[in-house]
Amino acid sequence: MLAQGAKIVYAPDARSVTEAPDSCSALFKQRLRWSFGTFQCLWKHRSQLFKGSLGWVAMPNLLCFQVIYPLLSPIGDVVFVLSLLRGDFGAVVVGYLMFLAMDLVGSLIAFRLDGRRARTLWMVLIQRFFYRQFMCLVAFRSILEAIKGGRQAWNKLDRKGSVPLSAMEAESFCPLASGESSSSTR
């Protein structure tokens, strides 16, 4: 669409209700589907690389953080383990504390910009010690499937209806739920 002159605009009041996976297995399937879809989009639109905002901003960002970074990031984990095995705790501790501090500061800034309290900032530790490695596994599997020419099954998330909506929230998502006619505008 961008290649045909369409524009993408920011919608600050956009709202969405979704249901997140409730197990690691379901999360893996969802992220595998998303990752494989990202690779498909990169491949499909490769002719747009370095053309317009899509090619200069979005595609290099996806290529860097969805392909190159997951392929290279396990090197850091190997260096971490080798340093521990060699007894080089000083460099390991300083390096990991610096990265953890950067994660925490960046997350704190994001929380403040989003108007959230920092009481859940501890969850950054989960990303540092679980989620990043989890996503590397997802990316590796997606890349292997893409190289093999495999197709990705839908692996649709099993919906459980576990996200309760108050009447007011439901109304803001669906104006017709409040009895407004379809011809009214907001």
C-alpha angles and dihedrals in degrees: 000000000000090000088056093052101265118142131224113219131191116248106197094182096051113128132192136181118208140162118235124215112268099207137046090243093054091044090051092052092047094048091044089055092047093046094048089048090052090053090049091052092048090051095044093050098036090120088066094059109128092007119112126329092311092055098040100040116014102037097045088047091053092043092050100042101030100039115014099036095050090048094051102034096079086066087071091052091050091050089049093053093043091051091051091048091051090050093243093143096151096065092041095050094045093046096047093043090052092051091045090050090050090050092049095046093046091047092047090052090049091049091051093046089051093048094244128139118246096233092108094047089109087074088076085078089063089056093047096049105028119008098053092053090043091055091047089057089049092050093047091051091047092049092049091049091049092049091049089051091241125161122233117232116225093247088191116205114254102244114219102175091238096144108091118205124201117225090254092052091047090051093052090053097042116028090190089064089071093054097258116147118250090245094063120100132209 
